[in-house]
């Protein structure tokens, strides 16, 4: 009996082992990304860049003929590599409606008193023609909504005019309320508070925002108050009137506005009559996608801006480094992923290749994508790897190792993303990762100056790859013959490897820090 039982047990073990062996045989080994990274070559990058940053493309100025040639060049590459359009209608082009500003005709009255354009107020955004007559006016203090402080608590601003002041609150000891230290937060930073306070008011349904900002009023009036030809995103039907106001108008609404921090309703009659004199123009982002095999509704975005400075005084500003280098890198990375997919090794998560317009005009194409028309939900966007100038070296960099790249933003929203970036570089490339400019308070403000920022402000983790500026930055000397193609190859491969890891790892990276 024992013998029979033993034989039976052995049979079960053999069967189990056989089953386990069969299961093991069906498990596919992870693909080696090196095979595909090596298809990203200096030679191919050079071939593409000499076309893309050649005189024929006329400097690729936003909305001009050269940019149209550029977007068709990009589409041709994606279609030849068998990479699908990102939009569901099969169109590679995402329309980005823009306007070239001209001074609007604006009339503002408070309690029957007429105020003067430029002297008392200046419009700092484009909006539809219209007239607003209202008594629904609220003062929202500093106009801040933050986890540590909010002017909008128990304050309904929907359909109303909102008046705010610049800066942020301090405690009686002189420390800033939001940071809890002597260091000011983003709410005291001109560029950030200028946009952030507008976005908050608009998100809460405000019809107009009147911003008392005496520290910058003269500069803003000079910039926005005259027909400067400045380009911006076109306002939609829900566009909000956004004006900076000077002291006379501010005190007509809130007599003690310079010291008042308390949110409250105001008792005034306000009239705004607005006529838009801006010129509408059309431009396009280009977006392609390789769908994920297992997690197709999670997206890794690899971005670069497709535009440059155009032609000035008859001279072509080719923009080979800025950002021809990033653009052709995206194309080569896309081709590498397409080859992997063809071999049956496509990414588990979807990879979106996003070439944006209007970066040189104020990050307009990426802002349209993130704020107005995200092709894929930002909540499902795992990370943005943004490439802007990776073909040359910074002559002011003190370190002698030329095989470097500046990384900006990798640790701002996700500790995990930063660690993955470091690990991937150590494993595959050993490039000197330089974090010199990875500081929001850096006077160069690079964290806010390329397209990754529009993703970051929406809590999407980012890495910005950058070689720094040089004497040819925004000059006609930024030509393809000055690109260091071995470095361009190395940096493009680093982005590819990082994207490969983010797309194929089991767990999505964690966002463990708040957007700044």
Buried (B, 14 or more C-beta within 10 A) or exposed (E): EEEEEEEEEEEEEEEEEEEEEEEEEEEEEEBEBEEBBEBBBBEBBBEBBBBBBBEEBBBBBBBBEBBBBBBBBBBEBBEEBEBEBBBEEEBBBBEBBBBBBBBBEBBBBBEEEEBEBBEBBBBBBBBBEEEBEBEBBBBBBBBBBBEEBBBBEEBEBEEBBBBBBBBBBBEEEEEBBBBEEEEBBBBBBEEBBBEBBBBBBBEBBBBBBBBBBBEBBEEBBEBBBBEEEBBBBBBEEEBBBBBBBBEBBBBBBBEEBEEEBEBEEBEBEBBBBBEBEBEEBEBBBBBBBBBBBEBBEBBBBBBBBBBBBBBEEEEBBBBBBBBBBBBBBBBBBBBBBBBBBEEEBBBBBBBBBBBBBBBBBBBBBBBBBBBEEBBBEBEBBBBBBBBBBBBBBBEEBEEEEBBBBBBBBBBBBBBBBBEBBBEBBEEBBEBBBBEBBBEBEEEEBBBBBBBBBBBBBBBBBBBBBBBBBBEBBEBBBBBBEBBBBEBBBBBBBBBBBBBBBBBBBEEBBEBEEEBB
